[in-house]
Amino acid sequence: MAVPVQRGSAMPPEHEFTDIRAAVAALCAEFGGSYWRDCDRDKSYPTAFVQALSDAGFLAVLIPEEFGGSGLPLGAACAILEEIHRSGGNGAACHAQMYTMGTLLRHGSDAQIAEYLPQIARGDLRLQAFAVTEPDSGTDTSRIRTTARRDGDSYVVNGRKVFISRTEHSDLMVLLARTSTRESGKRHTDGMSVFLIDMRQALGNGLTIKPIDTMMNHASTELCFDDLRIPASSLIGAEGQGFRCIMDGMNAERILIAAECIGDARWFVEKASSYASERRVFDRPIGENQGIQFPIARAHIATQAAALMVREAAALYDAGKPAGSEANMAKLLASEASWQAGDTCIQTFGGYGFAVEYDVERKFRETRLYQVAPISTNLILSHIATRELDMPRSF
């Protein structure tokens, strides 16, 4: 199935890419609340849903047409993920296949692009894993300790990664590792390199995957590398310049996850306003009470404002312009809007908000993640203070 080709416009964010949004909504209607509740209860991967998205071409939306994709801008990917979350689903099961494209498309070699993109576009391969975070470095990426040592025509990888999602359900993985020490470069971000790992060959040959049980069904894992030997051709971009390469992926990630948060926020607002209009207490709908009505209205306003920031960030990214600050601001505003809307929704539902059958508590847990990942709110504020306001660094 081909993805409807439609470019953006000057319309409000939720009215952009309307054909794509309608197609995604129709697909998601086949995977209702009971499907997601079952996956959440069993902590199982939504394989059928991801396969349906692949078959429909939605996961190949950013891949150029010559390699079998749709060749659409990041804004189209934002629309897809927003609609998934607005439907009550969770795009975290497959969103990495979109945001890793920023690193592979802009920095991958001709050979890497020609070999892998057509297979990813067809759904024959999944690129769902993005391995950056480590147990001891936290959000200070410059202090990662995983190393990749050049040995002839290979690199030998050693180290650990943590909270890396979907590795058990991915064929390929983008890995950030140090090829020289932090102290040896002019900047602390020098000396890191990016690799495209074939996990089918790596697993059991130096790569071990350990699942991490979390409060949401996010398929999180810990990775252990023990003398994993990978071809030198796995290197993406220039050795030692990996941080610059992954920033294209990270900025896309923040924008796309911000779009997911917009979808979550819209789901919460729609759920809350509908319930408030129907639920009767003291012989009238609770939505007549301003104490119920006003918080929902505020959540809607915050969502609309955040959606505009997401669109601005996506437009800059698609134009090839610097988008780091805008990506960070979009992620902060959207994640806070979804969290505000989620809290309001639970308050509106009262005790029923905690009942599994209403899906509110599941979505509440899922959207809480984005206050922390993929970058914490405080680190975003630090970035804006130092990069946009020229204030001194605190670290």
N, C-alpha and C positions, 0 to 999 in steps of 0.2 A: 504494500500500500504506500502510495506516495504522500509525503507531507504536503498539505496545501501551501502553495508559495504565495506569501503575502508580506509586503514590506510594511514598515511602521508608518505612522501618520502623525498629524498634529492633534489627534483625538486624545481624550483622557486615557491614562494607562490601561484601564480595564477594557477599553474599546479598541486597542491595538491588536493586530493579528487575530481578528475575530474568527476567521475560518479555522485557523489552527486551534484556537481555544474551544470552538464548538466540537471539533473532531476529538480533542483530548477529553472533553467532558463526556462525550458519547462513549468513548472507550472506558473511562473510569466508572461509568454507570454500571458496567458489567462486574465491577469489583466494589461492592458495597461495604457497609460497615461490618457485616458479619465476616467478610473475608479478612479484613484488617484486624478484627478482634481475634480471629483464630490464629493469625500469624503472630500477633502480640502475645497471646496466651502460650502458644507453643514455642515462642522465640524462633520461629522459622523464617527463612528467606522467602519473599513473595515472588517465587520463580515464575509463576504463570503471568503475573502482572508485568514483570520485566520483559518476559518473552513477547507479550502482546505489544508492549511499547516498541520493542526491537522490530517486530514484524511490521508494525505500522510506519516505521522509519523515523520515529520521534527521537530516538537516541543518536541518530546520525545527522541531526539537523545542522550541526556546525561543520560537518565534513564537506569539503568542496565537491561539487557535482561530478567532476572528472574522476573522483575516487568512490563514487556511488552514494554520496550523501546529498543533502538538500542545498548546501552552500548558503544557508541563511545566517543572519547576524545573531549576536548574543541576545538581542531583544526577543527574538523568536523562542530561544531556549528558555528565557525568563517566563514567557507566556505559558510554555508547556508545563514548567515546574509549578508555577503559580496555580494553574488550573488543577493539577494533580492534588495539591494541598487544599485547594478550595473545595474539591470534591470529597474531602475527608480521608484521602490517601496519604502516602508518604513517599516523596520522590528521593529520599535519602538512600533508598535501595539501589539507585542507579545514577544519581546526579554526577558522580565522579566522571562518568564517561563523557559528560559534556565539558566540565571545567578543565580536565586534563588536556583537552584539545588545545587550550591556549599555549601550553608548553610544547606539545608535539607539533602542532601546525606551524608555530612561529620559529621553532628552534631545531626541530628534527631534521635529520639528513634526508636527502632525496630518496635514498635507499630505504630508510625507515618508513617514510611516508608511503612510498609505493608498495612496500611489503605489508604493512599493517592496516592502513586506513581502509582499503577495500574490504578486508576481512571483518573489520569492526563495523563498517557500514552495513554489510550483509548480515551481521549478527553471528558470524562464525566465531568471532573472538570477542571477549569482554575486557574492556580496559576500565576497571572499577576501583583500583587501589592506588592511593597517593600517599606514599610513606615518607613522612617528614618528622613527626613528633617522636620524642624520646623520653625515657623515664626521668632523666636528670636535667634536661635542658628546658622543659616547659615551653613557654612562649619565646624564649631566647634561642631562636633557631641557629644563631652563630655558634652556639656551644654544643652542637650535636657531636657525638663521639663515634658514630658508625663510620668506618673507614672503607675506602676502596683503593687497594694498592695495585699499581700496574705491574703485571708480571708477563712479559712477552706480549702475546696476542690476547691476553685476558686481563681482567681485574679480579682481585680476590677481596671479597666483602666480609667484614666482621663487625658485629655490634648488635644493638637491639632497637626496635621501634615499638611504640605503645599507642593504643587507641587508634589503630589503623583499621578502617572499616572495609568490609566486603572482601577481604583477601581470600576467604574460603569460597568465594563465588566469582572470582576474577581469573582471567587467563594471563593478563599483563598487569604490570605495576610500574608506576613512576617512582623512583627511589632517589632521595637526596642523601649523599654521603660525602665525607671529607676525603679529598685526595691530597691535601696538604694541611698543615696545622693552622690553627686560628692565629697564632702569633707570627706566622711567617709572611702574612700578607699585609698590604698597606691598610686594608680595612678588614674588620673582623668577619665580614661576609665573603671575603676572598677565600679561595681554596676549597670551596664546595662544588661538587659536580652532580649532574643529574643523569640517571640511567633508566633505560626502558628494559625491565626484567621480564623474561618469559617464565612465569611462575610454574608452568607445567613441567619445565625442565629443572627448576630450582628446588621445588618441594621434595624433601627427602635427600637432597644432594648438597646440603649446607643451609637450607632454609627450613625452619620449624615454625608452625603457626599454632598459637595457643588462644582459644576464645576467651573473651572477657565478658562476664555477665554484668549488664548495666540496667538502669531503671527503665530504659526504653529499648525496643527491639531494633538495634542499630548495627548488628553483626560486627561488633568491635573485637579486635584481636591484638595480641602481642606477637611481634616477629623477632625471631632469633636467627642471626646470621653467623655461621661457623665455617669460615673458609669457603664461602660460596664463590665458585668460579663462574664468571660470566664473560662473554666475548667482549673484546674491546669495542666492537661495533655497537654495543649497547649504549655507549655514551651519547647523550643528547647535547648538542652544542659543544662549546669549547671546554676543555678540562679546566677546572678552577673557577668557571664563570657560571656555575649552576644556580646560584641565588638569583641572578638576573633572569635566568630561564624560568624558574618556578614562580617568579612574581607574576608572570602572565597567567599562569595557572591559578595562583592564589587570588589575584584580583578578580578573575572570572568566577572563582569559587565563592568569593564574598558577595558578588553581585547576584549570582544564581541562588545562593542560600537566602539572600535578602528577598528575592522573588518568592521563594518558598514561604518565608515568614509572612509576606503579604497575603499569600493564599491561605495560610493558617488564620491570620487575623480576620480575613473576610469570612472564613468558615465560622469562626467564633461569633462574629458580629451578627451574621445571618441566623445562626442557631439561637443566639440570645434574644434577638429582636422577635423572632418567630415565637419562641417559647413565652416571652413576656407578653405577647399579644394574645396568646391562647390560655395561659395559666390563670385561673381565677382564684383569688383569695379575698375574703371579706366581700363577696358578691360582685367583684369587678376584676378585669384583667390587671395583673400586677404592673403591666407596662404603662398604666395610667399614672402610676406613682413616679414623681420626678426622681426619687431616690433610686429607682430602677432604670428609668428612661435616660437620664442625663449621662450616667457612666457609659452606657451603650453608644450614645451619640458621640461622646468624647473618643471612644475607641474607634469609631468609624472615621472621625476627623483625623486622628493620628495615623490611621491606615492610609487614608488618601494622601496625606502629606508625605509619608514615607514612600509610597508608590511613585511619586514624582521624582524623588531622589534616586530610586532604583532606575527609573527610565533615563535620568541624566547620566548616571554612571555607565549604564549599558551603551548609551549613545557615544560617550567619549571612548569607551573601550573599542567599539566597532569602528570608530574613526581612526584608531591607532594613536590616539592622543594619551598623555599621562592620565591615569584614572585611579591612582592609588588612594588618594584622599577621598574621592567621591565613592569608591567602592567601600571604603571603611565607614563613611558616613551613612551610606545606604544600608549596610549591614547593621549598624548600631540602631538607626531609626526604625528599621523594619523589625528587628528582633524585639525591640522594646514595645513596638506597636502590637506585635503578636502576643507578647507576654501580658500586656495591659488588657488586650481583648480576651485572652484566655482567662485571666483572673476575674474579669467582669462577667464572663460567661458562666463560670462556676458559681459566682455570687448570685447570679440571676437564677440559675437552676436550683440553688440551695443543695439539699441532700442528694437530689437526683444527679447533680453534677459529678458526684463521686461514684455513681452506679455505672458499671462497665457497659451496659447495654446502650447508653446514650452517646458513647464515644468521646465525651468531653474530657474525661480524666486521661484517656490515652493521648489525645491531641495536646492536652495540657502538659503531660510529661515530655512529649516529643518536641514541642516548641521551646521548652525550657532550656534545652541543650544550647540553643543559639545565643544565649547570654554568655556562654563560655567558649564555644567553638564556632567557626574555625579560628577565631581570634577573640580574646576577651574584651569586654567593654572598656576596661581601664587602659588596655594597650592601645585601643583605638583613640581614646581621649588623649593619651600621650602623643600619639602620632600627629593628631590634629594640632595640639598645642605647640609642638616643636616644628612641624613642617609648614603649617599654615599661619601660625601666629608668632613664629620666630622666638619662642620662649626657650629657656635653657633646658637641656636634657636632664632627667632625674636619674638616669642610669647609664 
